[in-house]
């Protein structure tokens, strides 16, 4: 499944002496390579998270278009866009997120319960929780989890609908070295099975798992390799 941006920008408003807005993302053309791990690096505040949120269908760009397999995503009504995003894009957000009224297993299953097909999903959820080494926490509620446990739950949740595209914003934050390697190996395996994986990260170890590397600086994306 192809994900292509054409001329997308994102402008935010603020109070200032010379201007009342700034561009967090400059005009960007980008095509996410299928069956590969693509990495975006850059300093905090460089525009990486803004770009990831636009690509995942969560943040409307100020200008430009985003195409998911030829469908202009932001030309769709919110409900239709949400269905397509939930079905085809797995997003690991930068923040630690969890629905406090649900236990770990239910949190992972939430995207499938909302729009997806539940057939076989519980077994898949348990498989990913096993891979993330938190299968013993299935019945624990999210507000009882550590930061690293929340991160691993978020990764399992992003994968529950077997998305063709995975966008992960700092997915190894709060994780130790061994668990970081575990997560990166999982993304590598998924790419080898045909998924398009985009990782936004400061983690130097991720470079060894990436096919393509880009840098974001002051809202400008440039290819390194």
ChimeraX commands (.cxc) that place a marker at each C-alpha (Angstrom):
marker #1 position 0.00,0.00,0.00 radius 0.5
marker #1 position 1.41,3.35,-1.09 radius 0.5
marker #1 position 1.53,6.45,1.12 radius 0.5
marker #1 position 2.56,9.60,-0.76 radius 0.5
marker #1 position 2.62,13.25,0.27 radius 0.5
marker #1 position 2.67,16.09,-2.23 radius 0.5
marker #1 position 3.55,19.59,-1.12 radius 0.5
marker #1 position 2.22,19.18,2.40 radius 0.5
marker #1 position 2.93,21.91,4.93 radius 0.5
marker #1 position 1.78,22.62,8.47 radius 0.5
marker #1 position 1.49,26.12,9.85 radius 0.5
marker #1 position 0.84,26.98,13.48 radius 0.5
marker #1 position -0.23,30.34,14.81 radius 0.5
marker #1 position 1.54,32.14,17.64 radius 0.5
marker #1 position 1.99,35.64,18.99 radius 0.5
marker #1 position 5.14,37.44,17.91 radius 0.5
marker #1 position 6.52,40.79,16.96 radius 0.5
marker #1 position 7.14,40.02,13.29 radius 0.5
marker #1 position 4.63,37.29,12.41 radius 0.5
marker #1 position 1.67,35.50,13.90 radius 0.5
marker #1 position 2.48,32.05,12.51 radius 0.5
marker #1 position 5.34,29.68,11.78 radius 0.5
marker #1 position 5.78,26.62,9.58 radius 0.5
marker #1 position 6.53,23.47,11.58 radius 0.5
marker #1 position 6.68,21.61,8.27 radius 0.5
marker #1 position 7.85,23.13,5.00 radius 0.5
marker #1 position 6.48,21.93,1.64 radius 0.5
marker #1 position 7.28,18.22,1.58 radius 0.5
marker #1 position 7.06,15.57,-1.12 radius 0.5
marker #1 position 7.57,12.07,0.22 radius 0.5
marker #1 position 6.82,8.47,-0.70 radius 0.5
marker #1 position 7.03,5.79,1.99 radius 0.5
marker #1 position 8.80,2.77,0.55 radius 0.5
marker #1 position 6.81,-0.45,0.68 radius 0.5
marker #1 position 8.40,-3.42,2.42 radius 0.5
marker #1 position 11.13,-1.33,4.01 radius 0.5
marker #1 position 12.06,0.39,7.27 radius 0.5
marker #1 position 12.40,4.15,6.83 radius 0.5
marker #1 position 13.82,6.29,9.61 radius 0.5
marker #1 position 13.50,10.01,10.24 radius 0.5
marker #1 position 15.99,11.59,12.61 radius 0.5
marker #1 position 16.27,15.15,13.85 radius 0.5
marker #1 position 16.36,17.32,16.93 radius 0.5
marker #1 position 13.38,17.95,19.16 radius 0.5
marker #1 position 11.17,20.61,17.61 radius 0.5
marker #1 position 12.41,19.96,14.07 radius 0.5
marker #1 position 8.96,18.94,12.76 radius 0.5
marker #1 position 9.28,15.15,12.93 radius 0.5
marker #1 position 6.20,14.52,15.06 radius 0.5
marker #1 position 4.12,16.99,13.04 radius 0.5
marker #1 position 5.06,15.12,9.87 radius 0.5
marker #1 position 4.35,11.71,11.43 radius 0.5
marker #1 position 0.92,12.85,12.63 radius 0.5
marker #1 position 0.02,14.14,9.16 radius 0.5
marker #1 position 1.15,10.91,7.51 radius 0.5
marker #1 position -0.90,8.86,9.97 radius 0.5
marker #1 position -4.08,10.80,9.21 radius 0.5
marker #1 position -4.27,12.51,12.59 radius 0.5
marker #1 position -3.29,16.11,11.73 radius 0.5
marker #1 position -4.74,18.02,8.79 radius 0.5
marker #1 position -2.00,19.72,6.73 radius 0.5
marker #1 position -2.24,23.42,6.00 radius 0.5
marker #1 position -1.46,22.85,2.33 radius 0.5
marker #1 position -0.83,19.90,0.04 radius 0.5
marker #1 position -2.24,16.41,-0.31 radius 0.5
marker #1 position -1.70,12.98,1.23 radius 0.5
marker #1 position -2.59,9.91,-0.83 radius 0.5
marker #1 position -3.23,6.45,0.60 radius 0.5
marker #1 position -3.20,4.05,-2.34 radius 0.5
marker #1 position -4.37,6.86,-4.61 radius 0.5
marker #1 position -7.11,8.11,-2.27 radius 0.5
marker #1 position -6.63,11.69,-1.09 radius 0.5
marker #1 position -6.95,11.11,2.64 radius 0.5
marker #1 position -7.68,14.64,3.79 radius 0.5
marker #1 position -10.32,15.16,1.12 radius 0.5
marker #1 position -12.45,12.57,2.92 radius 0.5
marker #1 position -14.94,13.23,5.69 radius 0.5
marker #1 position -13.63,12.55,9.19 radius 0.5
marker #1 position -15.49,9.26,9.67 radius 0.5
marker #1 position -14.33,7.78,6.37 radius 0.5
marker #1 position -10.76,8.92,7.00 radius 0.5
marker #1 position -10.82,7.38,10.47 radius 0.5
marker #1 position -12.00,4.04,9.07 radius 0.5
marker #1 position -9.25,3.95,6.43 radius 0.5
marker #1 position -6.60,5.04,8.93 radius 0.5
marker #1 position -7.66,2.45,11.48 radius 0.5
marker #1 position -7.73,-0.31,8.88 radius 0.5
marker #1 position -4.48,0.39,7.06 radius 0.5
marker #1 position -2.20,2.49,9.30 radius 0.5
marker #1 position -0.86,1.44,12.69 radius 0.5
marker #1 position 0.30,4.46,14.70 radius 0.5
marker #1 position 2.57,4.34,17.74 radius 0.5
marker #1 position 2.25,7.85,19.22 radius 0.5
marker #1 position 5.08,9.65,20.96 radius 0.5
marker #1 position 3.16,10.05,24.21 radius 0.5
marker #1 position 2.22,7.26,26.58 radius 0.5
marker #1 position -1.43,6.56,25.88 radius 0.5
marker #1 position -3.92,4.11,27.31 radius 0.5
marker #1 position -7.61,4.04,28.10 radius 0.5
marker #1 position -7.70,3.84,31.89 radius 0.5
marker #1 position -11.09,2.13,31.95 radius 0.5
marker #1 position -9.67,-0.84,29.98 radius 0.5
marker #1 position -7.10,-3.45,30.91 radius 0.5
marker #1 position -4.03,-4.10,28.76 radius 0.5
marker #1 position -5.64,-6.75,26.56 radius 0.5
marker #1 position -8.73,-4.59,25.99 radius 0.5
marker #1 position -6.54,-1.58,25.16 radius 0.5
marker #1 position -4.71,-3.57,22.51 radius 0.5
marker #1 position -8.00,-4.82,21.05 radius 0.5
marker #1 position -9.63,-1.37,21.03 radius 0.5
marker #1 position -8.86,-0.51,17.34 radius 0.5
marker #1 position -10.30,-3.85,16.22 radius 0.5
marker #1 position -13.40,-3.37,18.36 radius 0.5
marker #1 position -14.00,0.09,16.90 radius 0.5
marker #1 position -13.79,-0.60,13.17 radius 0.5
marker #1 position -11.97,-3.85,12.54 radius 0.5
marker #1 position -12.78,-7.54,12.24 radius 0.5
marker #1 position -12.56,-9.24,15.64 radius 0.5
marker #1 position -12.07,-12.71,14.20 radius 0.5
marker #1 position -8.78,-14.07,15.53 radius 0.5
marker #1 position -7.82,-10.70,17.03 radius 0.5
marker #1 position -7.65,-11.78,20.65 radius 0.5
marker #1 position -5.16,-14.52,19.78 radius 0.5
marker #1 position -3.14,-12.00,17.77 radius 0.5
marker #1 position -3.25,-9.50,20.64 radius 0.5
marker #1 position -1.93,-12.13,23.04 radius 0.5
marker #1 position 0.80,-13.02,20.54 radius 0.5
marker #1 position 2.02,-9.43,20.31 radius 0.5
marker #1 position 1.87,-8.99,24.07 radius 0.5
marker #1 position 3.98,-12.13,24.36 radius 0.5
marker #1 position 6.48,-10.68,21.88 radius 0.5
marker #1 position 6.53,-7.44,23.87 radius 0.5
marker #1 position 7.15,-9.54,27.02 radius 0.5
marker #1 position 4.12,-8.18,28.87 radius 0.5
marker #1 position 1.68,-11.07,28.38 radius 0.5
marker #1 position 1.47,-11.44,32.17 radius 0.5
marker #1 position -0.13,-7.97,32.33 radius 0.5
marker #1 position -3.22,-8.72,30.21 radius 0.5
marker #1 position -5.62,-8.08,33.10 radius 0.5
marker #1 position -3.78,-5.06,34.51 radius 0.5
marker #1 position -5.24,-1.58,33.90 radius 0.5
marker #1 position -3.19,0.96,32.00 radius 0.5
marker #1 position -2.88,3.41,34.90 radius 0.5
marker #1 position -0.93,0.71,36.77 radius 0.5
marker #1 position 1.72,0.36,34.07 radius 0.5
marker #1 position 5.20,1.83,33.94 radius 0.5
marker #1 position 6.24,4.08,31.06 radius 0.5
marker #1 position 8.03,1.23,29.29 radius 0.5
marker #1 position 5.06,-1.10,29.71 radius 0.5
marker #1 position 2.72,1.54,28.27 radius 0.5
marker #1 position 5.04,1.92,25.30 radius 0.5
marker #1 position 5.02,-1.81,24.59 radius 0.5
marker #1 position 1.23,-1.92,24.93 radius 0.5
marker #1 position 0.98,0.91,22.38 radius 0.5
marker #1 position 3.11,-1.02,19.91 radius 0.5
marker #1 position 0.93,-4.11,20.24 radius 0.5
marker #1 position -2.19,-1.96,19.81 radius 0.5
marker #1 position -0.79,-0.37,16.64 radius 0.5
marker #1 position -0.33,-3.81,15.09 radius 0.5
marker #1 position -3.67,-5.40,16.03 radius 0.5
marker #1 position -5.43,-4.73,12.70 radius 0.5
marker #1 position -2.44,-6.08,10.72 radius 0.5
marker #1 position -1.83,-2.71,9.04 radius 0.5
marker #1 position 0.11,-2.41,5.80 radius 0.5
marker #1 position 1.69,0.82,7.08 radius 0.5
marker #1 position 3.26,1.35,10.52 radius 0.5
marker #1 position 4.23,4.82,11.75 radius 0.5
marker #1 position 6.08,4.83,15.04 radius 0.5
marker #1 position 7.03,8.08,16.79 radius 0.5
marker #1 position 9.84,7.44,19.28 radius 0.5
marker #1 position 8.68,3.82,19.79 radius 0.5
marker #1 position 11.65,2.90,21.95 radius 0.5
marker #1 position 11.38,5.80,24.39 radius 0.5
marker #1 position 11.33,4.52,27.99 radius 0.5
marker #1 position 12.72,1.13,26.91 radius 0.5
marker #1 position 15.97,-0.47,27.97 radius 0.5
marker #1 position 18.57,-1.64,25.45 radius 0.5
marker #1 position 17.32,-5.24,25.24 radius 0.5
marker #1 position 13.68,-4.23,24.74 radius 0.5
marker #1 position 14.70,-1.58,22.20 radius 0.5
marker #1 position 16.43,-4.26,20.15 radius 0.5
marker #1 position 13.37,-6.51,20.50 radius 0.5
marker #1 position 11.07,-3.79,19.14 radius 0.5
marker #1 position 13.37,-2.87,16.26 radius 0.5
marker #1 position 13.73,-6.52,15.26 radius 0.5
marker #1 position 9.94,-6.83,15.22 radius 0.5
marker #1 position 9.63,-3.83,12.89 radius 0.5
marker #1 position 12.35,-5.30,10.69 radius 0.5
marker #1 position 10.47,-8.62,10.41 radius 0.5
marker #1 position 7.22,-6.84,9.57 radius 0.5
marker #1 position 8.95,-4.89,6.80 radius 0.5
marker #1 position 10.37,-8.10,5.39 radius 0.5
marker #1 position 6.79,-9.41,5.23 radius 0.5
marker #1 position 5.77,-6.40,3.13 radius 0.5
marker #1 position 4.82,-3.70,5.65 radius 0.5
marker #1 position 5.91,-0.11,5.12 radius 0.5
marker #1 position 7.50,0.99,8.41 radius 0.5
marker #1 position 8.34,4.58,9.32 radius 0.5
marker #1 position 10.25,5.20,12.55 radius 0.5
marker #1 position 10.77,8.67,13.99 radius 0.5
marker #1 position 13.51,8.31,16.56 radius 0.5
marker #1 position 16.55,9.62,18.40 radius 0.5
marker #1 position 17.70,6.01,18.95 radius 0.5
marker #1 position 21.06,5.51,17.24 radius 0.5
marker #1 position 20.63,1.74,17.28 radius 0.5
marker #1 position 17.67,2.09,14.88 radius 0.5
marker #1 position 20.05,3.08,12.07 radius 0.5
marker #1 position 21.19,-0.54,11.84 radius 0.5
marker #1 position 17.63,-1.68,11.06 radius 0.5
marker #1 position 16.74,1.01,8.50 radius 0.5
marker #1 position 16.75,0.77,4.72 radius 0.5
marker #1 position 16.23,4.51,4.22 radius 0.5
marker #1 position 17.21,7.41,6.49 radius 0.5
marker #1 position 15.97,11.01,6.34 radius 0.5
marker #1 position 16.75,14.05,8.44 radius 0.5
marker #1 position 14.23,16.68,9.51 radius 0.5
marker #1 position 15.62,20.12,10.30 radius 0.5
marker #1 position 13.51,23.25,10.79 radius 0.5
marker #1 position 10.62,21.57,9.00 radius 0.5
marker #1 position 12.68,20.55,5.98 radius 0.5
marker #1 position 13.03,16.85,5.13 radius 0.5
marker #1 position 16.19,15.65,3.39 radius 0.5
marker #1 position 17.34,12.17,2.43 radius 0.5
marker #1 position 20.56,10.83,3.94 radius 0.5
marker #1 position 20.52,7.40,2.35 radius 0.5
marker link #1:1,2 radius 0.2
marker link #1:2,3 radius 0.2
marker link #1:3,4 radius 0.2
marker link #1:4,5 radius 0.2
marker link #1:5,6 radius 0.2
marker link #1:6,7 radius 0.2
marker link #1:7,8 radius 0.2
marker link #1:8,9 radius 0.2
marker link #1:9,10 radius 0.2
marker link #1:10,11 radius 0.2
marker link #1:11,12 radius 0.2
marker link #1:12,13 radius 0.2
marker link #1:13,14 radius 0.2
marker link #1:14,15 radius 0.2
marker link #1:15,16 radius 0.2
marker link #1:16,17 radius 0.2
marker link #1:17,18 radius 0.2
marker link #1:18,19 radius 0.2
marker link #1:19,20 radius 0.2
marker link #1:20,21 radius 0.2
marker link #1:21,22 radius 0.2
marker link #1:22,23 radius 0.2
marker link #1:23,24 radius 0.2
marker link #1:24,25 radius 0.2
marker link #1:25,26 radius 0.2
marker link #1:26,27 radius 0.2
marker link #1:27,28 radius 0.2
marker link #1:28,29 radius 0.2
marker link #1:29,30 radius 0.2
marker link #1:30,31 radius 0.2
marker link #1:31,32 radius 0.2
marker link #1:32,33 radius 0.2
marker link #1:33,34 radius 0.2
marker link #1:34,35 radius 0.2
marker link #1:35,36 radius 0.2
marker link #1:36,37 radius 0.2
marker link #1:37,38 radius 0.2
marker link #1:38,39 radius 0.2
marker link #1:39,40 radius 0.2
marker link #1:40,41 radius 0.2
marker link #1:41,42 radius 0.2
marker link #1:42,43 radius 0.2
marker link #1:43,44 radius 0.2
marker link #1:44,45 radius 0.2
marker link #1:45,46 radius 0.2
marker link #1:46,47 radius 0.2
marker link #1:47,48 radius 0.2
marker link #1:48,49 radius 0.2
marker link #1:49,50 radius 0.2
marker link #1:50,51 radius 0.2
marker link #1:51,52 radius 0.2
marker link #1:52,53 radius 0.2
marker link #1:53,54 radius 0.2
marker link #1:54,55 radius 0.2
marker link #1:55,56 radius 0.2
marker link #1:56,57 radius 0.2
marker link #1:57,58 radius 0.2
marker link #1:58,59 radius 0.2
marker link #1:59,60 radius 0.2
marker link #1:60,61 radius 0.2
marker link #1:61,62 radius 0.2
marker link #1:62,63 radius 0.2
marker link #1:63,64 radius 0.2
marker link #1:64,65 radius 0.2
marker link #1:65,66 radius 0.2
marker link #1:66,67 radius 0.2
marker link #1:67,68 radius 0.2
marker link #1:68,69 radius 0.2
marker link #1:69,70 radius 0.2
marker link #1:70,71 radius 0.2
marker link #1:71,72 radius 0.2
marker link #1:72,73 radius 0.2
marker link #1:73,74 radius 0.2
marker link #1:74,75 radius 0.2
marker link #1:75,76 radius 0.2
marker link #1:76,77 radius 0.2
marker link #1:77,78 radius 0.2
marker link #1:78,79 radius 0.2
marker link #1:79,80 radius 0.2
marker link #1:80,81 radius 0.2
marker link #1:81,82 radius 0.2
marker link #1:82,83 radius 0.2
marker link #1:83,84 radius 0.2
marker link #1:84,85 radius 0.2
marker link #1:85,86 radius 0.2
marker link #1:86,87 radius 0.2
marker link #1:87,88 radius 0.2
marker link #1:88,89 radius 0.2
marker link #1:89,90 radius 0.2
marker link #1:90,91 radius 0.2
marker link #1:91,92 radius 0.2
marker link #1:92,93 radius 0.2
marker link #1:93,94 radius 0.2
marker link #1:94,95 radius 0.2
marker link #1:95,96 radius 0.2
marker link #1:96,97 radius 0.2
marker link #1:97,98 radius 0.2
marker link #1:98,99 radius 0.2
marker link #1:99,100 radius 0.2
marker link #1:100,101 radius 0.2
marker link #1:101,102 radius 0.2
marker link #1:102,103 radius 0.2
marker link #1:103,104 radius 0.2
marker link #1:104,105 radius 0.2
marker link #1:105,106 radius 0.2
marker link #1:106,107 radius 0.2
marker link #1:107,108 radius 0.2
marker link #1:108,109 radius 0.2
marker link #1:109,110 radius 0.2
marker link #1:110,111 radius 0.2
marker link #1:111,112 radius 0.2
marker link #1:112,113 radius 0.2
marker link #1:113,114 radius 0.2
marker link #1:114,115 radius 0.2
marker link #1:115,116 radius 0.2
marker link #1:116,117 radius 0.2
marker link #1:117,118 radius 0.2
marker link #1:118,119 radius 0.2
marker link #1:119,120 radius 0.2
marker link #1:120,121 radius 0.2
marker link #1:121,122 radius 0.2
marker link #1:122,123 radius 0.2
marker link #1:123,124 radius 0.2
marker link #1:124,125 radius 0.2
marker link #1:125,126 radius 0.2
marker link #1:126,127 radius 0.2
marker link #1:127,128 radius 0.2
marker link #1:128,129 radius 0.2
marker link #1:129,130 radius 0.2
marker link #1:130,131 radius 0.2
marker link #1:131,132 radius 0.2
marker link #1:132,133 radius 0.2
marker link #1:133,134 radius 0.2
marker link #1:134,135 radius 0.2
marker link #1:135,136 radius 0.2
marker link #1:136,137 radius 0.2
marker link #1:137,138 radius 0.2
marker link #1:138,139 radius 0.2
marker link #1:139,140 radius 0.2
marker link #1:140,141 radius 0.2
marker link #1:141,142 radius 0.2
marker link #1:142,143 radius 0.2
marker link #1:143,144 radius 0.2
marker link #1:144,145 radius 0.2
marker link #1:145,146 radius 0.2
marker link #1:146,147 radius 0.2
marker link #1:147,148 radius 0.2
marker link #1:148,149 radius 0.2
marker link #1:149,150 radius 0.2
marker link #1:150,151 radius 0.2
marker link #1:151,152 radius 0.2
marker link #1:152,153 radius 0.2
marker link #1:153,154 radius 0.2
marker link #1:154,155 radius 0.2
marker link #1:155,156 radius 0.2
marker link #1:156,157 radius 0.2
marker link #1:157,158 radius 0.2
marker link #1:158,159 radius 0.2
marker link #1:159,160 radius 0.2
marker link #1:160,161 radius 0.2
marker link #1:161,162 radius 0.2
marker link #1:162,163 radius 0.2
marker link #1:163,164 radius 0.2
marker link #1:164,165 radius 0.2
marker link #1:165,166 radius 0.2
marker link #1:166,167 radius 0.2
marker link #1:167,168 radius 0.2
marker link #1:168,169 radius 0.2
marker link #1:169,170 radius 0.2
marker link #1:170,171 radius 0.2
marker link #1:171,172 radius 0.2
marker link #1:172,173 radius 0.2
marker link #1:173,174 radius 0.2
marker link #1:174,175 radius 0.2
marker link #1:175,176 radius 0.2
marker link #1:176,177 radius 0.2
marker link #1:177,178 radius 0.2
marker link #1:178,179 radius 0.2
marker link #1:179,180 radius 0.2
marker link #1:180,181 radius 0.2
marker link #1:181,182 radius 0.2
marker link #1:182,183 radius 0.2
marker link #1:183,184 radius 0.2
marker link #1:184,185 radius 0.2
marker link #1:185,186 radius 0.2
marker link #1:186,187 radius 0.2
marker link #1:187,188 radius 0.2
marker link #1:188,189 radius 0.2
marker link #1:189,190 radius 0.2
marker link #1:190,191 radius 0.2
marker link #1:191,192 radius 0.2
marker link #1:192,193 radius 0.2
marker link #1:193,194 radius 0.2
marker link #1:194,195 radius 0.2
marker link #1:195,196 radius 0.2
marker link #1:196,197 radius 0.2
marker link #1:197,198 radius 0.2
marker link #1:198,199 radius 0.2
marker link #1:199,200 radius 0.2
marker link #1:200,201 radius 0.2
marker link #1:201,202 radius 0.2
marker link #1:202,203 radius 0.2
marker link #1:203,204 radius 0.2
marker link #1:204,205 radius 0.2
marker link #1:205,206 radius 0.2
marker link #1:206,207 radius 0.2
marker link #1:207,208 radius 0.2
marker link #1:208,209 radius 0.2
marker link #1:209,210 radius 0.2
marker link #1:210,211 radius 0.2
marker link #1:211,212 radius 0.2
marker link #1:212,213 radius 0.2
marker link #1:213,214 radius 0.2
marker link #1:214,215 radius 0.2
marker link #1:215,216 radius 0.2
marker link #1:216,217 radius 0.2
marker link #1:217,218 radius 0.2
marker link #1:218,219 radius 0.2
marker link #1:219,220 radius 0.2
marker link #1:220,221 radius 0.2
marker link #1:221,222 radius 0.2
marker link #1:222,223 radius 0.2
marker link #1:223,224 radius 0.2
marker link #1:224,225 radius 0.2
view
